[in-house]
């Protein structure tokens, strides 16, 4: 399964802005709290599908959570 470069700091910041704990985010994304912790610490990369789900739950665009080198697909760009 492919992985996607994400910005650990952006994921954590977006989660905190949404007022969510790592556990709450994990439950809504459908994974374990430890995975969210690893994603936020940068010790694990996300699959594109997982990063898209995290973005959806947090109410942000996928590109917001991605590293600065990420280029969104057309379907992720604002309408």
C-alpha positions in Angstrom: 0.0 0.0 0.0 1.4 3.4 -0.9 2.1 6.1 1.6 1.8 9.8 1.4 4.0 12.5 2.9 2.1 14.4 5.5 3.0 17.2 7.9 2.8 15.8 11.4 2.5 19.3 12.8 -0.3 20.2 10.5 -2.3 17.1 11.4 -1.9 17.8 15.2 -2.7 21.5 14.8 -5.9 20.7 12.8 -7.0 18.1 15.3 -6.5 20.5 18.2 -8.3 23.3 16.3 -11.2 20.8 15.9 -11.2 20.3 19.6 -10.6 16.6 19.3 -8.5 14.2 21.3 -6.3 11.6 19.5 -8.8 9.0 20.7 -11.8 10.8 19.3 -10.1 11.3 15.9 -9.0 7.6 15.8 -12.6 6.5 16.5 -14.0 8.6 13.7 -11.3 7.6 11.3 -11.6 3.9 12.2 -8.1 3.3 13.5 -6.3 3.0 16.8 -5.1 6.0 18.9 -1.6 4.7 18.6 -1.7 5.2 14.8 -2.9 8.8 15.2 -0.1 9.4 17.7 2.5 7.9 15.3 1.1 10.0 12.4 1.4 13.2 14.5 4.9 12.3 15.7 6.1 11.6 12.2 7.1 8.0 12.9 4.5 6.7 10.5 3.3 7.8 7.1 -0.4 7.8 6.0 -1.9 6.1 3.1 -3.6 8.6 0.8 -7.0 7.2 1.8 -6.3 7.5 5.5 -5.0 11.1 5.1 -8.2 11.9 3.1 -10.4 10.4 5.9 -8.5 12.4 8.6 -8.9 15.6 6.6 -12.7 14.8 6.1 -13.2 14.2 9.9 -11.3 17.4 10.8 -13.1 19.5 8.2 -10.0 20.5 6.2 -8.6 19.8 2.8 -6.2 16.9 2.3 -3.6 19.3 1.0 -3.8 21.2 4.3 -2.4 18.1 6.1 0.1 17.2 3.4 3.7 18.1 3.3 4.7 21.2 1.4 5.9 18.9 -1.5 2.4 17.5 -2.0 0.4 18.5 -5.1 -3.3 17.8 -4.8 -5.2 15.9 -7.5 -7.8 17.8 -9.4 -10.6 16.3 -7.3 -9.0 17.8 -4.1 -8.8 21.3 -5.4 -11.5 23.7 -4.3 -14.4 24.1 -6.7 
